[in-house]
Amino acid sequence: MQYQSVVILPFFVILSTIALQAPGGGGEGRPKDAKAEAIRKELKRFAGTWELHFRGMNGRRFDHRAQERKTGEKYRWVLREDGTFVFQGKGKMEQKSKLVIDPTARPKKLDIVHYTDTWERVVASCIYELDGDELWICGGPNGAPRPNDFTFNGDNLQTLDIWRRVKDKK
């Protein structure tokens, strides 16, 4: 009988360890939702202040610098790790806004969701590419289908924005 208990005990320990590491097993080795984790990490990369570097609309370059000279304001986003953001640049601050991203999609998906002053929900379906301190966003007007690539010509009504991260001055 002693021989059987010695063999059964290690077998039970191995099964218990496997059960704790399996999904839903309750152990610390349990895998997390991969997509949720990818979103959390990507939103952390988004966090910071971004300034518009280039905007192309309907096949033409939009001269945002002329608008900046006229208003005295730069086009800026202040993005937070939770996906909310403040947009600066049109004489007011828009605070009822959020980015909803899917970094696991190809191309990567980004929805800009905000509410107007009358609480009308507006969604711009976009794609994005985040490379260090440069963020490319391409999308169409409210309600337009999500683009498949980063082109902007007169036929597709897409807008391409290139944002650059504002470095902290030390």
Secondary structure, 3 states (H helix, E strand, C coil): CHHHHHHHHHHHHHHHHHHHHCCCCCCCCCCCCHHHHHHHHHHHHHCEEEEEEEEEECCEECCHHHHHHHHCCCCEEEECCCCEEEEECCCCEEEEEEEEEECCCCCEEEEEEEECCCCCEEEEEEEEEEECCEEEEEECCCCCCCCCCCCCCCCCCCEEEEEEECCCCC
